[in-house]
Amino acid sequence: MRVYIYVDGLAMPSNPGTGTFGYAIYDGDRKLSEGEGLAGYGVTNNFAEYTALVEGLKRARELGIEGDVVVRSDSKLLVGQMGEGWEVKGGGYVSKLKEARDLTREFGSISFEWIPREKNGEADLLSRIAYDKHKHGKPG
């Protein structure tokens, strides 16, 4: 079974800002799960993107998915660093990147695919729903 995980994150109203994420997991045309939530306050868009990936991978693991996973994202940085060996120069998101890399080891086969924003509408919408829920929050 090939599973697709669509991920997206955002930081608003500025970058850094209130970071939120969304993900959707599919087996073909059948949705297995979706989720959205808060990545943090005063975080970057990249941190939110990687949080979406981490949370999507954790959920896939909970569902018992073990292999043949394709992660789809409209973040060229995430796809490049996770799947194409792009250099990681640093930044506030590196802890999430490392967590994501650790999680990928739990799947037999995992690949990363860049998709245009228009093809990532569901994960984008979920991240915006999460932002609407958390936009008035204050950093702890």
C-alpha positions in Angstrom: 0.0 0.0 0.0 1.4 3.4 -1.0 0.6 6.1 1.5 0.7 9.8 0.7 1.2 12.4 3.5 0.5 16.0 2.5 2.1 18.5 4.9 2.0 22.3 5.2 2.9 24.9 7.8 2.7 28.7 8.1 3.8 31.5 10.3 1.5 34.5 10.4 0.9 37.4 10.5 4.6 37.7 9.9 7.6 35.4 9.7 8.4 34.6 12.5 5.0 34.6 13.9 2.2 32.3 15.1 3.2 29.0 13.5 0.6 26.4 12.7 0.5 23.2 10.7 -1.8 20.8 8.8 -1.4 17.3 7.4 -3.6 14.8 5.5 -2.7 11.1 5.1 -4.1 9.1 2.1 -4.1 5.5 0.9 -4.9 6.2 -2.7 -8.1 8.1 -2.7 -9.1 7.1 0.8 -8.3 9.5 3.6 -6.8 7.7 6.6 -6.3 10.8 8.8 -5.8 14.5 9.0 -4.6 16.8 11.7 -3.8 20.4 12.5 -2.4 22.4 15.3 0.0 24.9 16.8 3.7 24.8 16.0 4.5 27.7 18.4 4.6 31.4 18.9 7.5 33.4 17.5 8.5 30.6 15.1 9.4 30.6 11.5 7.5 29.2 8.5 10.2 26.6 8.2 9.7 25.5 11.8 6.0 25.1 11.1 6.6 23.2 7.9 8.8 20.7 9.7 6.3 20.5 12.6 3.7 19.4 10.0 6.1 16.7 8.8 6.8 15.5 12.3 3.2 15.3 13.3 2.2 13.6 10.1 4.9 11.0 10.5 3.9 10.4 14.1 0.3 9.9 13.0 1.3 7.5 10.2 3.3 5.5 12.8 0.2 5.4 15.1 -1.8 4.0 12.2 0.7 1.2 11.7 2.0 2.4 8.4 5.5 1.0 7.9 6.6 1.6 4.3 6.0 2.9 0.8 5.4 6.4 2.1 5.5 9.5 -0.1 5.5 12.9 1.6 4.2 15.7 -0.5 5.0 19.3 0.4 5.1 22.7 -1.3 8.2 23.6 0.7 11.2 23.2 -1.6 13.5 23.6 1.4 11.8 20.7 3.3 11.8 18.4 0.2 15.4 19.4 -0.7 16.7 18.8 2.8 14.8 15.6 3.6 14.9 13.9 0.2 17.6 15.4 -2.0 20.5 15.9 0.4 20.4 19.7 0.5 22.8 21.2 3.1 21.4 22.3 6.4 23.0 25.6 7.3 21.2 26.1 10.6 18.2 28.0 11.9 15.5 27.6 14.5 13.9 24.7 12.7 16.9 22.3 12.8 15.6 20.5 16.0 12.4 19.7 14.1 14.4 18.6 11.0 16.4 16.2 13.2 13.2 14.8 14.8 11.7 14.3 11.3 14.9 12.5 10.2 14.7 10.2 13.2 11.1 9.4 12.5 11.8 8.5 8.8 14.0 5.6 10.0 10.8 3.9 11.3 9.5 3.5 7.7 10.7 1.0 5.2 10.5 3.2 2.2 9.9 6.9 2.3 10.4 9.6 -0.3 9.7 13.3 -0.6 8.0 15.1 -3.5 7.6 18.8 -4.1 4.2 19.8 -5.3 2.9 23.2 -6.3 0.9 25.1 -3.6 -2.3 24.5 -5.6 -2.0 20.7 -5.2 -1.5 21.0 -1.4 -4.8 22.8 -0.7 -6.1 20.4 2.0 -2.9 20.6 4.2 -2.8 24.4 3.6 -6.5 24.8 4.6 -5.9 22.8 7.8 -2.9 25.0 8.7 -5.1 28.1 8.2 -7.8 26.6 10.3 -5.3 26.0 13.1 -4.1 29.6 12.7 -7.6 30.9 13.1 -7.9 29.0 16.4 -4.5 30.2 17.8 -4.0 33.7 16.3 -4.8 35.4 19.6 -2.5 33.3 21.7 0.5 34.8 23.5 3.9 33.3 23.9 4.3 31.5 27.2 
